[in-house]
Amino acid sequence: MARGMIARFMQLLQSLARVIVCGVLVLVLGACAAGPTAGLQSYQSPDGRFAFLYPTGWTQVQVSNGPRVVFHDLIHSDETVSLMVNKVNEDNELSELGSAVAVGERLRREVIATAGSGRTAELVEAQEREVNGHTFYDLEYVVHLEDRDRHELATVVVDRGRLYTLATSVNEDRWTKVSDLCGRVVRSLNLLI
């Protein structure tokens, strides 16, 4: 009888150990899922110059005479991530193009809300950050269209005669749901060579 109780006690300990191990795994995997890349996939340019993250499940679309790379949500197809690459003087640094506010205002006037486009835009915030020896300007806009308002985040950086602009754009009514995700996307731009 004592052996039967010992055997049951050992089974109980093994079951308890399994429950504890499963609990630890759930906590560890949950922490991984909440990390900075949760819900995001990686894109790297074919030439190996840059990489960035975009939302999982979004699809890449080809655009002629526009951004180099565009992804959009399959459900909310007007939610986008785009990367534009423009040539600048090989010797220019981002700061030579102006402050974060000056560059943000220029982007607003010349790209986001050009004259005659039917759009107006407000630069809400402009910040500067340094990553691996590169200066980035992080910009936030509210864009007013005839039928709705949109929210846009962008980051710009200059490297080797190229101005990179990574931007996200979503309808204002979804902004509170996806603002964190959009912020992680624009801050993920990484220059590789």
Backbone hydrogen bonds, N-H to C=O, Kabsch-Sander energy under -0.5 kcal/mol:
donor,donor_aa,acceptor,acceptor_aa,energy
5,M,1,M,-1.9
6,I,2,A,-2.3
7,A,3,R,-2.6
8,R,4,G,-2.3
9,F,5,M,-2.5
10,M,6,I,-2.5
11,Q,7,A,-2.2
12,L,8,R,-2.3
13,L,9,F,-2.2
14,Q,10,M,-2.4
15,S,11,Q,-2.5
16,L,12,L,-2.4
17,A,13,L,-2.6
18,R,14,Q,-2.2
19,V,15,S,-2.2
20,I,16,L,-2.4
21,V,17,A,-2.6
22,C,18,R,-2.8
23,G,19,V,-2.4
24,V,20,I,-2.4
25,L,21,V,-2.4
26,V,22,C,-2.4
27,L,23,G,-2.1
28,V,24,V,-2.7
29,L,25,L,-3.0
30,G,26,V,-2.3
31,A,27,L,-2.0
32,C,28,V,-2.0
33,A,29,L,-2.3
34,A,30,G,-1.2
35,G,32,C,-1.5
38,A,35,G,-1.6
40,L,37,T,-2.0
41,Q,54,Y,-3.3
43,Y,52,F,-3.0
45,S,50,F,-2.6
48,G,45,S,-1.8
51,A,190,N,-2.0
52,F,43,Y,-2.3
54,Y,41,Q,-2.5
56,T,39,G,-2.6
58,W,55,P,-1.8
59,T,72,H,-2.4
61,V,70,V,-2.5
66,G,63,V,-0.6
68,R,83,L,-1.9
69,V,83,L,-1.5
70,V,61,V,-0.6
71,F,81,V,-2.8
72,H,59,T,-2.3
73,D,76,H,-0.6
73,D,79,E,-1.8
77,S,75,I,-0.9
79,E,76,H,-2.5
80,T,78,D,-0.6
80,T,169,S,-2.0
81,V,71,F,-2.3
82,S,167,A,-2.7
83,L,69,V,-2.6
84,M,165,T,-2.5
86,N,163,L,-2.3
88,V,161,G,-2.1
92,N,89,N,-1.8
96,E,93,E,-1.0
97,L,93,E,-0.6
97,L,94,L,-1.7
98,G,95,S,-0.9
103,V,99,S,-2.8
104,G,100,A,-2.4
105,E,101,V,-2.7
106,R,102,A,-2.1
107,L,103,V,-2.6
108,R,104,G,-2.1
109,R,105,E,-2.4
110,E,106,R,-2.9
111,V,107,L,-1.9
112,I,107,L,-2.1
113,A,108,R,-2.9
117,S,114,T,-2.1
120,T,144,H,-2.0
122,E,142,V,-2.5
124,V,122,E,-0.8
124,V,140,E,-2.8
125,E,140,E,-1.3
127,Q,138,D,-2.6
129,R,136,F,-2.5
131,V,134,H,-2.5
134,H,131,V,-2.1
136,F,129,R,-3.2
137,Y,156,V,-2.1
138,D,127,Q,-2.8
138,D,136,F,-0.5
139,L,137,Y,-0.5
139,L,154,A,-3.4
140,E,125,E,-2.3
141,Y,152,E,-3.1
142,V,122,E,-1.9
143,V,150,R,-2.8
144,H,120,T,-3.4
145,L,143,V,-0.6
145,L,148,R,-2.8
150,R,143,V,-3.2
151,H,170,V,-3.1
152,E,141,Y,-2.3
153,L,168,T,-1.7
154,A,139,L,-2.5
155,T,166,L,-2.2
156,V,137,Y,-2.1
157,V,164,Y,-1.8
158,V,135,T,-0.5
159,D,162,R,-2.6
162,R,159,D,-1.0
163,L,86,N,-3.7
164,Y,157,V,-3.0
164,Y,162,R,-0.6
165,T,84,M,-2.5
166,L,155,T,-2.3
167,A,82,S,-2.9
167,A,165,T,-0.5
168,T,153,L,-2.7
169,S,80,T,-2.1
170,V,151,H,-2.3
172,E,149,D,-2.8
174,R,171,N,-1.7
175,W,171,N,-0.6
175,W,172,E,-1.0
177,K,174,R,-0.9
178,V,174,R,-1.6
179,S,175,W,-1.7
182,C,178,V,-2.7
183,G,179,S,-2.3
184,R,180,D,-2.3
185,V,181,L,-2.0
186,V,182,C,-2.4
187,R,183,G,-2.0
188,S,185,V,-1.4
189,L,186,V,-0.9
190,N,51,A,-2.9
192,L,49,R,-3.0
192,L,190,N,-0.5
193,I,49,R,-0.8
